[in-house]
Amino acid sequence: MGNTSVIESLEGIMDYVLRLERQIGNLEAMLRIAEARTAQPHACYREGYVDASRQFEQIAGRIGKAWGARVDPGKSASKKPSSELLAKSIDTLGLPTRITNPMHVNNIHTIGDLIKCDEIDLITMRNFGEEALKKVESELSKLGLSLRRND
């Protein structure tokens, strides 16, 4: 194995380690959110949270999918959305005002702005909960779009 290939391998490993560190930070943030919600039983049932361990399992599943996409990048390839679609206002998604208002406050005005966000970006916004996240993901999926992945 030549020096160049060893260096490229090490760079790839370092890149992956940095991504894992970001994922760990995201996991910690999501776990704090889940723990805060499970501390309030009424919110747990209303918003569909049972316990922090279930939420952690979901997060672990997302990491597994991200790893699969890294191992086989062909799986994650998709068509690029049109610039016209990305320039449309989030108000055209037909979401309730209680969902779009927090996004506008956080400078998310277009569909392009929205798909640059990941779940953590949205869920950590004030007055934005799990139900709002589900509705946003549902409306985006109707357009063949999704939120940014946590890679």
WOGIZI-V270280 format. One record per backbone hydrogen bond with DSSP energy under -0.5 kcal/mol. CO is the residue of the C=O (numbers start at 1). NH is the residue of the N-H. If there is no record, write none. Layout:
co	nh
CO	NH
CO	NH
This chain:
co	nh
2	6
3	7
4	8
5	9
6	10
7	11
8	12
9	13
10	14
11	15
12	16
13	17
14	18
15	19
16	20
17	21
18	22
19	23
20	24
21	25
22	26
23	27
24	28
25	29
26	30
27	31
28	32
29	33
30	34
31	35
32	36
33	37
34	38
35	39
37	40
39	41
40	43
40	44
41	45
42	46
43	47
44	49
51	55
52	56
53	57
54	58
55	59
56	60
57	61
58	62
59	63
60	64
61	65
62	66
63	67
64	68
65	69
66	70
67	71
68	72
72	75
73	76
74	77
82	86
83	87
84	88
85	88
86	112
88	111
89	92
90	93
91	94
96	99
96	100
97	101
99	103
100	104
101	105
102	106
103	108
104	107
107	109
109	90
110	114
111	115
112	116
113	116
114	117
117	148
118	122
119	123
120	124
122	125
125	128
129	133
130	134
131	135
132	136
133	137
134	138
135	139
136	140
137	141
138	142
139	143
140	143
140	145
141	144
149	151
